[in-house]
Amino acid sequence: MKKITMKEKVLKFVELHEAASFTMIQRFIVDTKFGPGTYDSARQPEWVYRREKKTNVKELRNPYRGHFCAAFSGSFGRPGYFMVGKNRLVKTESGMYKVVRG
């Protein structure tokens, strides 16, 4: 039996929803890797400096926020893993991601 890559799991997830936001995809990846509900239950209070208020405020933040960004944006001028190949994600003008199958 052939192993299904995380990229293929993400592509199938996005196809199931027809389009998905970055946060939806991120939640799917975290929950797939660490168990259902992990992304949402990880939110915790954290002090954050708000420039417009010129003060520190306590906000609920998710430590997983921003993980897996390189799979989208890549590095060293190259596109990320999810964005290349004949089967890939493409970002629409609305900011949602859709699947292209080649």
N, CA and C atoms as a LAMMPS dump frame, in Angstrom:
ITEM: TIMESTEP
0
ITEM: NUMBER OF ATOMS
306
ITEM: BOX BOUNDS ff ff ff
-5.0000000000000000e+02 5.0000000000000000e+02
-5.0000000000000000e+02 5.0000000000000000e+02
-5.0000000000000000e+02 5.0000000000000000e+02
ITEM: ATOMS id mol type element x y z
1 1 1 N 0.844 -1.178 0
2 1 2 C 0 0 0
3 1 3 C 0.891 1.244 0
4 2 1 N 0.596 2.166 -0.901
5 2 2 C 1.405 3.374 -1.039
6 2 3 C 1.034 4.38 0.053
7 3 1 N 2.05 4.973 0.669
8 3 2 C 1.832 5.986 1.695
9 3 3 C 1.317 7.274 1.049
10 4 1 N 0.325 7.888 1.686
11 4 2 C -0.211 9.159 1.196
12 4 3 C 0.571 10.287 1.866
13 5 1 N 1.136 11.166 1.064
14 5 2 C 1.916 12.288 1.602
15 5 3 C 0.988 13.323 2.238
16 6 1 N 1.563 14.174 3.068
17 6 2 C 0.784 15.263 3.667
18 6 3 C 0.262 16.189 2.571
19 7 1 N 1.049 16.392 1.526
20 7 2 C 0.6 17.245 0.42
21 7 3 C -0.672 16.675 -0.191
22 8 1 N -0.696 15.386 -0.448
23 8 2 C -1.884 14.771 -1.047
24 8 3 C -3.077 14.832 -0.094
25 9 1 N -2.832 14.662 1.202
26 9 2 C -3.909 14.788 2.192
27 9 3 C -4.489 16.2 2.169
28 10 1 N -3.608 17.201 2.067
29 10 2 C -4.049 18.599 2.02
30 10 3 C -4.836 18.854 0.739
31 11 1 N -4.348 18.354 -0.385
32 11 2 C -5.053 18.553 -1.652
33 11 3 C -6.456 17.948 -1.592
34 12 1 N -6.572 16.744 -1.045
35 12 2 C -7.887 16.097 -0.917
36 12 3 C -8.796 16.888 0.025
37 13 1 N -8.229 17.416 1.112
38 13 2 C -9.008 18.233 2.047
39 13 3 C -9.558 19.476 1.352
40 14 1 N -8.711 20.158 0.593
41 14 2 C -9.137 21.379 -0.101
42 14 3 C -10.178 21.039 -1.169
43 15 1 N -9.977 19.943 -1.895
44 15 2 C -10.965 19.529 -2.899
45 15 3 C -12.316 19.235 -2.249
46 16 1 N -12.304 18.631 -1.1
47 16 2 C -13.535 18.312 -0.378
48 16 3 C -14.337 19.579 -0.072
49 17 1 N -13.623 20.671 0.225
50 17 2 C -14.265 21.943 0.559
51 17 3 C -14.342 22.893 -0.634
52 18 1 N -13.856 22.466 -1.79
53 18 2 C -13.774 23.252 -3.026
54 18 3 C -12.751 24.372 -2.956
55 19 1 N -12.591 24.994 -1.794
56 19 2 C -11.565 26.013 -1.545
57 19 3 C -11.382 26.082 -0.036
58 20 1 N -10.196 26.492 0.389
59 20 2 C -9.92 26.56 1.822
60 20 3 C -8.981 27.719 2.115
61 21 1 N -9.149 28.315 3.295
62 21 2 C -8.262 29.392 3.729
63 21 3 C -6.982 28.788 4.293
64 22 1 N -5.978 29.636 4.45
65 22 2 C -4.724 29.192 5.051
66 22 3 C -4.971 28.597 6.433
67 23 1 N -5.816 29.251 7.234
68 23 2 C -6.08 28.782 8.594
69 23 3 C -6.799 27.438 8.591
70 24 1 N -7.727 27.238 7.667
71 24 2 C -8.412 25.942 7.569
72 24 3 C -7.413 24.833 7.261
73 25 1 N -6.501 25.098 6.342
74 25 2 C -5.497 24.1 5.961
75 25 3 C -4.546 23.845 7.122
76 26 1 N -4.134 24.912 7.788
77 26 2 C -3.234 24.785 8.932
78 26 3 C -3.886 23.953 10.04
79 27 1 N -5.151 24.223 10.343
80 27 2 C -5.896 23.468 11.354
81 27 3 C -5.947 21.99 10.963
82 28 1 N -6.218 21.707 9.677
83 28 2 C -6.274 20.332 9.183
84 28 3 C -4.937 19.619 9.388
85 29 1 N -3.842 20.279 9.042
86 29 2 C -2.517 19.657 9.172
87 29 3 C -2.206 19.356 10.636
88 30 1 N -2.398 20.328 11.521
89 30 2 C -2.095 20.138 12.945
90 30 3 C -2.956 19.022 13.525
91 31 1 N -4.249 19.038 13.227
92 31 2 C -5.138 18 13.751
93 31 3 C -4.812 16.626 13.177
94 32 1 N -4.358 16.568 11.937
95 32 2 C -3.959 15.298 11.324
96 32 3 C -2.698 14.756 11.989
97 33 1 N -1.739 15.633 12.251
98 33 2 C -0.467 15.201 12.842
99 33 3 C -0.568 14.9 14.337
100 34 1 N -1.382 15.669 15.074
101 34 2 C -1.373 15.574 16.537
102 34 3 C -2.702 15.181 17.168
103 35 1 N -3.715 14.921 16.35
104 35 2 C -5.011 14.481 16.868
105 35 3 C -6.087 15.536 16.725
106 36 1 N -7.33 15.081 16.539
107 36 2 C -8.45 16.006 16.349
108 36 3 C -8.595 16.998 17.509
109 37 1 N -8.817 18.252 17.174
110 37 2 C -9.033 19.288 18.18
111 37 3 C -7.774 19.935 18.716
112 38 1 N -6.61 19.454 18.306
113 38 2 C -5.348 19.986 18.828
114 38 3 C -5.181 21.467 18.51
115 39 1 N -5.45 21.863 17.271
116 39 2 C -5.253 23.256 16.863
117 39 3 C -6.108 24.191 17.707
118 40 1 N -7.393 23.886 17.829
119 40 2 C -8.299 24.771 18.563
120 40 3 C -8.038 24.773 20.065
121 41 1 N -7.654 23.639 20.625
122 41 2 C -7.441 23.576 22.077
123 41 3 C -6.101 24.164 22.505
124 42 1 N -5.224 24.469 21.568
125 42 2 C -3.892 24.988 21.905
126 42 3 C -3.891 26.48 22.22
127 43 1 N -4.996 27.162 21.933
128 43 2 C -5.047 28.611 22.19
129 43 3 C -4.844 28.887 23.671
130 44 1 N -4.005 29.868 23.951
131 44 2 C -3.708 30.214 25.328
132 44 3 C -3.43 31.71 25.45
133 45 1 N -3.678 32.277 26.637
134 45 2 C -3.425 33.711 26.823
135 45 3 C -1.934 34.025 26.708
136 46 1 N -1.632 35.131 26.065
137 46 2 C -0.25 35.542 25.866
138 46 3 C -0.209 37.067 25.815
139 47 1 N 0.841 37.642 26.404
140 47 2 C 0.985 39.098 26.352
141 47 3 C 1.503 39.504 24.984
142 48 1 N 0.841 40.503 24.385
143 48 2 C 1.188 40.996 23.062
144 48 3 C 1.23 42.52 23.113
145 49 1 N 2.262 43.102 22.522
146 49 2 C 2.344 44.564 22.462
147 49 3 C 1.521 45.061 21.284
148 50 1 N 0.608 45.969 21.541
149 50 2 C -0.22 46.574 20.496
150 50 3 C 0.247 48.006 20.271
151 51 1 N 0.878 48.222 19.132
152 51 2 C 1.458 49.521 18.8
153 51 3 C 0.404 50.623 18.807
154 52 1 N -0.779 50.336 18.241
155 52 2 C -1.815 51.37 18.159
156 52 3 C -2.316 51.797 19.535
157 53 1 N -2.277 50.885 20.509
158 53 2 C -2.7 51.214 21.877
159 53 3 C -1.512 51.603 22.755
160 54 1 N -0.309 51.369 22.232
161 54 2 C 0.933 51.638 22.954
162 54 3 C 0.951 50.98 24.333
163 55 1 N 0.519 49.739 24.359
164 55 2 C 0.485 48.993 25.611
165 55 3 C 0.496 47.493 25.343
166 56 1 N 0.783 46.733 26.373
167 56 2 C 0.692 45.281 26.295
168 56 3 C -0.723 44.858 26.655
169 57 1 N -1.259 43.917 25.901
170 57 2 C -2.585 43.37 26.182
171 57 3 C -2.495 41.853 26.152
172 58 1 N -3.351 41.222 26.908
173 58 2 C -3.379 39.762 26.926
174 58 3 C -4.4 39.297 25.896
175 59 1 N -3.959 38.447 24.979
176 59 2 C -4.817 37.92 23.926
177 59 3 C -4.666 36.409 23.858
178 60 1 N -5.703 35.755 23.353
179 60 2 C -5.595 34.325 23.101
180 60 3 C -4.803 34.138 21.815
181 61 1 N -3.749 33.381 21.888
182 61 2 C -2.893 33.133 20.73
183 61 3 C -2.74 31.634 20.547
184 62 1 N -2.502 31.229 19.32
185 62 2 C -2.303 29.822 19.018
186 62 3 C -0.832 29.59 18.693
187 63 1 N -0.161 28.724 19.447
188 63 2 C 1.262 28.485 19.182
189 63 3 C 1.523 27.816 17.827
190 64 1 N 0.502 27.222 17.231
191 64 2 C 0.671 26.601 15.916
192 64 3 C 0.529 27.598 14.769
193 65 1 N 0.068 28.809 15.079
194 65 2 C -0.12 29.819 14.04
195 65 3 C 1.214 30.08 13.354
196 66 1 N 1.221 29.976 12.056
197 66 2 C 2.438 30.225 11.294
198 66 3 C 3.255 28.982 10.995
199 67 1 N 2.949 27.873 11.667
200 67 2 C 3.66 26.633 11.338
201 67 3 C 3.265 26.216 9.92
202 68 1 N 4.161 25.587 9.236
203 68 2 C 3.951 25.07 7.887
204 68 3 C 3.864 26.169 6.826
205 69 1 N 4.234 27.414 7.171
206 69 2 C 4.204 28.509 6.197
207 69 3 C 5.128 28.243 5.019
208 70 1 N 6.259 27.622 5.27
209 70 2 C 7.219 27.371 4.199
210 70 3 C 6.637 26.456 3.126
211 71 1 N 5.678 25.616 3.48
212 71 2 C 5.035 24.75 2.491
213 71 3 C 4.194 25.564 1.517
214 72 1 N 3.864 26.792 1.899
215 72 2 C 3.096 27.684 1.03
216 72 3 C 4.005 28.696 0.337
217 73 1 N 4.832 29.381 1.119
218 73 2 C 5.623 30.485 0.57
219 73 3 C 7.027 30.079 0.15
220 74 1 N 7.501 28.943 0.614
221 74 2 C 8.829 28.492 0.239
222 74 3 C 9.936 29.304 0.885
223 75 1 N 11.11 29.197 0.316
224 75 2 C 12.257 29.954 0.814
225 75 3 C 13.266 30.11 -0.31
226 76 1 N 14.176 31.029 -0.127
227 76 2 C 15.218 31.299 -1.108
228 76 3 C 14.652 31.562 -2.502
229 77 1 N 13.496 32.246 -2.57
230 77 2 C 12.917 32.624 -3.842
231 77 3 C 12.155 31.524 -4.564
232 78 1 N 12.071 30.348 -3.953
233 78 2 C 11.341 29.241 -4.585
234 78 3 C 9.973 29.099 -3.934
235 79 1 N 8.962 28.683 -4.708
236 79 2 C 7.638 28.473 -4.117
237 79 3 C 7.645 27.281 -3.157
238 80 1 N 6.69 27.247 -2.274
239 80 2 C 6.592 26.175 -1.293
240 80 3 C 6.123 24.862 -1.889
241 81 1 N 6.324 23.798 -1.139
242 81 2 C 6.026 22.417 -1.523
243 81 3 C 4.578 22.237 -1.976
244 82 1 N 3.627 22.867 -1.307
245 82 2 C 2.217 22.713 -1.671
246 82 3 C 1.865 23.454 -2.961
247 83 1 N 2.73 24.35 -3.404
248 83 2 C 2.427 25.235 -4.526
249 83 3 C 3.111 24.832 -5.837
250 84 1 N 3.822 23.715 -5.839
251 84 2 C 4.551 23.291 -7.04
252 84 3 C 4.138 21.873 -7.448
253 85 1 N 4.466 21.537 -8.693
254 85 2 C 4.168 20.203 -9.209
255 85 3 C 2.901 20.209 -10.044
256 86 1 N 2.618 19.066 -10.663
257 86 2 C 1.416 19.019 -11.503
258 86 3 C 0.148 19.007 -10.656
259 87 1 N 0.222 18.484 -9.434
260 87 2 C -0.882 18.551 -8.478
261 87 3 C -0.46 19.514 -7.377
262 88 1 N -1.158 20.649 -7.274
263 88 2 C -0.702 21.691 -6.359
264 88 3 C -1.865 22.582 -5.919
265 89 1 N -1.569 23.436 -4.949
266 89 2 C -2.506 24.469 -4.534
267 89 3 C -2.208 25.742 -5.312
268 90 1 N -3.239 26.518 -5.566
269 90 2 C -3.078 27.86 -6.124
270 90 3 C -3.899 28.806 -5.258
271 91 1 N -3.36 29.99 -5.056
272 91 2 C -4.062 30.998 -4.261
273 91 3 C -4.902 31.86 -5.196
274 92 1 N -6.175 31.989 -4.862
275 92 2 C -7.084 32.784 -5.685
276 92 3 C -7.013 34.252 -5.281
277 93 1 N -7.657 35.108 -6.05
278 93 2 C -7.679 36.538 -5.74
279 93 3 C -8.333 36.816 -4.394
280 94 1 N -9.25 35.943 -3.982
281 94 2 C -9.939 36.123 -2.695
282 94 3 C -9.073 35.699 -1.516
283 95 1 N -7.91 35.088 -1.806
284 95 2 C -7.034 34.638 -0.739
285 95 3 C -7.245 33.192 -0.33
286 96 1 N -8.245 32.547 -0.941
287 96 2 C -8.502 31.138 -0.659
288 96 3 C -7.597 30.294 -1.556
289 97 1 N -7.409 29.036 -1.166
290 97 2 C -6.594 28.106 -1.948
291 97 3 C -7.497 27.091 -2.633
292 98 1 N -7.154 26.784 -3.891
293 98 2 C -7.853 25.765 -4.663
294 98 3 C -6.823 24.78 -5.181
295 99 1 N -7.292 23.622 -5.65
296 99 2 C -6.416 22.565 -6.149
297 99 3 C -6.386 22.581 -7.665
298 100 1 N -5.175 22.402 -8.214
299 100 2 C -4.986 22.2 -9.642
300 100 3 C -4.391 20.82 -9.791
301 101 1 N -5.026 19.995 -10.603
302 101 2 C -4.518 18.653 -10.896
303 101 3 C -4.038 18.64 -12.336
304 102 1 N -2.809 18.159 -12.536
305 102 2 C -2.229 18.174 -13.877
306 102 3 C -2.28 16.934 -14.576
